[in-house]
């Protein structure tokens, strides 16, 4: 995959990487979706996907340091077990489904999930006021979310939008939510980078570019961690779902 980037493209890539790290450390989800959608505007989709592989794993390192002691191990194991299968399924699909079709399908599914969660939150408040217990998804629902998330994270680095819909239903604290989802990201990214390399999508030239972008990842990670401490839990959940909805419309209508 021999491709040369101009000065504008490199500056644009650096900005996208910095902002995606801010999103990852402050919100815990949506950075891959932002990264992919933004880079699709200036470089070929498969190049953007391959470039995102090492970027995501390096950008996961700082959040892992920040939140390593705030991981729900049970939720992590449920999600990563499904994600591993999803990563290999994504590798099979990527050679058969056109990029434009997958992007629009992803937008549709994410939008449906976001609306579903918003409705569930409303019904949960109603049930709580009626004295009924709030619905909590079971283990196999988490494995299914991991499977779908694994497919998405392999193709467009957007598994977090699927993981988050499941995790929001568990009523985790803001910090445990971010810590757990970052741990799933990190583990899945380690696996998918190996697959990218074996498929010939990830090349030495792209790895060199990623190395030059490491300072932007560090700055974005620390900035995101500062922002995270300033966001309330209620606003945090609403912000995630709003981001998923906006992103889904963007992908469906303008990609």
BABA-58474 format. One line per 4 residues: number of its first residue (from 1); for each residue z, y, x of C-alpha. Coordinates in steps of 0.05 Angstrom, whole numbers. Layout:
BEGIN
NUM> Z:Y:X  ... .
This chain:
BEGIN
1> 0:0:0  -24:52:50  -15:123:22  -2:190:54 .
5> 40:244:22  26:318:29  78:372:40  84:388:-34 .
9> 93:315:-52  147:304:1  185:366:-22  178:344:-95 .
13> 203:274:-77  263:303:-41  282:346:-101  275:287:-149 .
17> 318:243:-104  372:296:-99  375:306:-175  374:231:-189 .
21> 435:223:-144  471:278:-181  456:242:-247  477:174:-220 .
25> 545:197:-193  562:244:-251  537:205:-311  527:135:-283 .
29> 462:122:-321  394:154:-328  380:168:-254  327:113:-250 .
33> 293:137:-313  291:208:-288  268:186:-219  210:143:-246 .
37> 187:191:-300  187:250:-251  150:214:-195  98:186:-242 .
41> 73:257:-249  53:263:-176  44:193:-145  16:126:-170 .
45> 67:87:-213  71:25:-169  82:69:-107  137:106:-144 .
49> 170:41:-165  168:13:-95  195:78:-66  252:77:-116 .
53> 276:9:-93  309:30:-27  326:99:-55  367:68:-111 .
57> 405:20:-65  422:75:-15  442:124:-70  487:69:-99 .
61> 528:67:-35  564:133:-44  582:120:-118  606:51:-97 .
65> 654:84:-48  678:133:-101  688:81:-156  698:14:-120 .
69> 768:7:-149  747:25:-220  704:-35:-237  714:-79:-299 .
73> 700:-147:-266  690:-185:-331  637:-136:-356  605:-135:-288 .
77> 597:-211:-285  569:-214:-355  516:-161:-341  495:-184:-272 .
81> 486:-256:-295  434:-234:-345  405:-182:-297  387:-234:-244 .
85> 343:-272:-293  314:-206:-318  294:-185:-247  252:-247:-237 .
89> 222:-241:-306  203:-169:-290  169:-192:-227  125:-239:-269 .
93> 109:-186:-321  93:-130:-272  27:-163:-252  3:-171:-323 .
97> 26:-110:-364  -10:-43:-352  37:12:-328  22:59:-387 .
101> 38:4:-438  104:-14:-406  126:59:-402  113:71:-475 .
105> 146:6:-496  207:23:-454  212:91:-488  208:59:-557 .
109> 262:7:-542  309:58:-510  301:105:-569  318:50:-618 .
113> 379:29:-578  404:101:-575  396:112:-650  430:45:-663 .
117> 490:65:-621  496:134:-654  496:100:-722  547:49:-698 .
121> 593:104:-672  591:138:-741  605:72:-777  660:55:-727 .
125> 696:120:-743  688:104:-817  715:34:-808  772:60:-766 .
129> 792:109:-820  789:51:-870  836:9:-827  783:-41:-805 .
133> 774:-64:-734  716:-34:-693  661:-82:-676  660:-104:-603 .
137> 598:-142:-578  609:-212:-551  593:-243:-483  523:-266:-501 .
141> 504:-197:-526  523:-172:-456  481:-226:-422  422:-207:-466 .
145> 432:-133:-447  434:-154:-374  369:-194:-382  331:-136:-415 .
149> 363:-87:-366  342:-130:-308  270:-128:-331  272:-53:-340 .
153> 306:-39:-274  255:-81:-236  196:-44:-267  218:27:-276 .
157> 290:30:-250  316:42:-321  363:-17:-333  420:32:-340 .
161> 397:57:-408  404:-15:-434  469:-30:-398  499:35:-424 .
165> 485:19:-497  524:-46:-490  580:-15:-448  591:44:-494 .
169> 608:-6:-549  665:-33:-506  703:33:-508  713:35:-433 .
173> 743:96:-400  694:146:-369  711:127:-297  711:51:-309 .
177> 644:58:-345  612:93:-285  645:46:-234  622:-17:-270 .
181> 551:6:-283  542:30:-211  566:-39:-186  514:-73:-230 .
185> 461:-25:-204  479:-39:-132  477:-114:-139  412:-114:-179 .
189> 379:-66:-129  396:-111:-70  359:-168:-104  299:-129:-129 .
193> 286:-98:-61  277:-167:-32  228:-183:-88  190:-118:-77 .
197> 182:-135:-3  158:-206:-18  107:-179:-68  80:-128:-18 .
201> 101:-68:-60  152:-44:-9  122:-26:58  149:0:126 .
205> 116:69:112  156:77:48  220:56:83  210:111:135 .
209> 203:163:81  267:139:48  305:146:114  284:219:118 .
213> 311:229:47  381:204:61  412:274:70  388:293:0 .
217> 421:230:-28  488:248:5  488:319:-21  468:296:-91 .
221> 521:243:-93  579:290:-75  553:343:-124  550:291:-179 .
225> 621:266:-165  647:338:-171  610:347:-238  637:280:-264 .
229> 709:304:-260  691:365:-303  661:327:-362  703:305:-421 .
233> 699:233:-447  672:253:-516  618:298:-486  603:245:-434 .
237> 583:193:-486  543:242:-527  507:267:-464  485:196:-446 .
241> 457:181:-515  423:249:-520  391:238:-452  365:169:-473 .
245> 335:198:-537  301:256:-502  274:211:-448  247:161:-498 .
249> 207:215:-535  182:240:-468  157:172:-447  126:154:-514 .
253> 90:220:-527  72:248:-459  62:188:-412 .
